[in-house]
Amino acid sequence: MKKTAQFNTRQIKIVNQAVALAEEVVSNFYKMSASQWLSRKYDVKTFADLLPEEIVHGPFAQIIRYEGRPLDSSLGSSSYDFYKICIQDHSILVTIDKIAKLHLFPFLIYIIAHELIHIVRFSKFIQHFDASYDEKQIEERCVHKITREILSPVQVEGIDHVVSFYHQWLLPHAG
């Protein structure tokens, strides 16, 4: 069985830095204070902490929705949506190895900001999590546009290459 590539200790530190910056720019864009920031109803995990069913091949990340409930409550009325951003280390590492202009830190900022925007939109009922395929394609273009807008003023070396890499998602796809 082939071992799947995953982030090393140095790269995990980069993930943490990217998460912090992505949270900051997305919360600023949506004008959310730290206490409002989705009341911590999401988590970001890399390959080492994913369950087998949370690992996919192709996408750089995926969001999985779980039902959360406070530990001290057995009532269904206290349940809430809990989102898990599942970072797909293997797909990211292969891509940055193939495309010389892509670097891990700016690439992760884009990926994580993009997923956080989805979560904000789900949480504010702007988009349904269980949308149809066509609705999801429209939503992807919309979220890529917002991600580009949010990241345009961010001064991180290489972010322009990442934005260019994702430019294709702004265009309608031929069916």
GUBA-750713 format. One record per residue (C-alpha): residue in three letters; x, y, z. Coordinates in steps of 0.25 Angstrom, whole numbers, plus 5000, padded with zeros to 4 digits. Example, Ala and Ser with C-alpha at 12.3 -4.5 7.8 and 13.67 -1.06 7.14 Angstrom:
BEGIN
 resn    x    y    z
  ALA 5049 4982 5031
  SER 5055 4996 5029
***
This chain:
BEGIN
 resn    x    y    z
  MET 5000 5000 5000
  LYS 5006 5013 4996
  LYS 5008 5024 5007
  THR 5000 5037 5004
  ALA 5008 5049 5005
  GLN 5005 5058 5016
  PHE 5010 5071 5023
  ASN 5022 5070 5031
  THR 5024 5078 5044
  ARG 5029 5091 5037
  GLN 5018 5090 5027
  ILE 5008 5089 5039
  LYS 5013 5102 5045
  ILE 5011 5108 5031
  VAL 4996 5103 5031
  ASN 4994 5109 5045
  GLN 4999 5123 5040
  ALA 4990 5122 5028
  VAL 4978 5118 5036
  ALA 4981 5130 5045
  LEU 4982 5140 5033
  ALA 4970 5134 5026
  GLU 4961 5135 5038
  GLU 4966 5150 5040
  VAL 4963 5154 5025
  VAL 4950 5147 5024
  SER 4945 5152 5038
  ASN 4949 5166 5034
  PHE 4941 5165 5021
  TYR 4929 5160 5027
  LYS 4931 5170 5039
  MET 4930 5159 5049
  SER 4937 5161 5063
  ALA 4945 5150 5069
  SER 4933 5146 5078
  GLN 4924 5145 5066
  TRP 4934 5137 5057
  LEU 4924 5126 5055
  SER 4925 5123 5070
  ARG 4936 5113 5067
  LYS 4926 5104 5059
  TYR 4937 5099 5050
  ASP 4951 5093 5051
  VAL 4962 5091 5041
  LYS 4969 5078 5040
  THR 4980 5072 5031
  PHE 4982 5058 5026
  ALA 4988 5053 5039
  ASP 4975 5056 5047
  LEU 4965 5052 5036
  LEU 4956 5040 5036
  PRO 4958 5031 5024
  GLU 4944 5035 5019
  GLU 4949 5050 5020
  ILE 4960 5048 5010
  VAL 4957 5051 4995
  HIS 4966 5051 4983
  GLY 4966 5063 4974
  PRO 4961 5075 4982
  PHE 4970 5082 4991
  ALA 4960 5083 5003
  GLN 4946 5079 5006
  ILE 4936 5083 5016
  ILE 4928 5072 5024
  ARG 4916 5076 5032
  TYR 4914 5069 5045
  GLU 4903 5071 5056
  GLY 4909 5077 5068
  ARG 4903 5077 5082
  PRO 4908 5083 5095
  LEU 4914 5072 5104
  ASP 4904 5075 5115
  SER 4892 5074 5106
  SER 4884 5062 5101
  LEU 4873 5070 5095
  GLY 4872 5071 5080
  SER 4868 5085 5080
  SER 4882 5089 5085
  SER 4889 5083 5073
  TYR 4896 5091 5063
  ASP 4904 5090 5050
  PHE 4919 5087 5052
  TYR 4927 5089 5039
  LYS 4941 5082 5037
  ILE 4950 5087 5027
  CYS 4958 5075 5022
  ILE 4971 5079 5016
  GLN 4976 5069 5006
  ASP 4991 5070 5008
  HIS 4994 5060 4997
  SER 4987 5068 4986
  ILE 4993 5081 4991
  LEU 5007 5076 4991
  VAL 5006 5069 4977
  THR 5001 5082 4971
  ILE 5012 5091 4978
  ASP 5022 5081 4973
  LYS 5016 5082 4959
  ILE 5014 5097 4958
  ALA 5027 5105 4962
  LYS 5020 5118 4964
  LEU 5011 5113 4974
  HIS 5016 5113 4989
  LEU 5010 5106 5001
  PHE 5007 5118 5010
  PRO 4999 5127 4999
  PHE 4993 5114 4993
  LEU 4988 5110 5007
  ILE 4983 5124 5010
  TYR 4974 5124 4998
  ILE 4969 5110 5000
  ILE 4965 5112 5015
  ALA 4959 5126 5012
  HIS 4951 5120 5001
  GLU 4946 5109 5010
  LEU 4943 5119 5022
  ILE 4935 5127 5012
  HIS 4926 5115 5009
  ILE 4924 5113 5024
  VAL 4920 5127 5026
  ARG 4910 5126 5014
  PHE 4904 5113 5020
  SER 4903 5119 5034
  LYS 4896 5132 5029
  PHE 4887 5123 5020
  ILE 4892 5130 5007
  GLN 4895 5116 5001
  HIS 4890 5103 5005
  PHE 4900 5092 5009
  ASP 4892 5081 5001
  ALA 4890 5089 4988
  SER 4889 5082 4975
  TYR 4901 5080 4966
  ASP 4897 5092 4957
  GLU 4895 5101 4969
  LYS 4909 5097 4975
  GLN 4916 5101 4962
  ILE 4910 5114 4962
  GLU 4913 5115 4977
  GLU 4928 5111 4974
  ARG 4929 5123 4964
  CYS 4923 5132 4974
  VAL 4932 5128 4985
  HIS 4944 5129 4976
  LYS 4940 5143 4973
  ILE 4939 5147 4987
  THR 4952 5140 4991
  ARG 4959 5148 4980
  GLU 4953 5161 4985
  ILE 4957 5158 5000
  LEU 4971 5154 4996
  SER 4974 5165 4986
  PRO 4979 5175 4997
  VAL 4987 5164 5004
  GLN 5002 5166 5004
  VAL 5007 5152 5003
  GLU 5018 5148 4993
  GLY 5012 5139 4983
  ILE 4997 5141 4986
  ASP 4996 5147 4972
  HIS 5001 5134 4966
  VAL 4990 5127 4974
  VAL 4979 5136 4969
  SER 4983 5134 4955
  PHE 4983 5119 4957
  TYR 4969 5120 4961
  HIS 4964 5130 4950
  GLN 4958 5119 4942
  TRP 4947 5117 4953
  LEU 4942 5131 4951
  LEU 4938 5127 4937
  PRO 4925 5120 4934
  HIS 4928 5105 4930
  ALA 4923 5100 4917
  GLY 4913 5088 4920
***
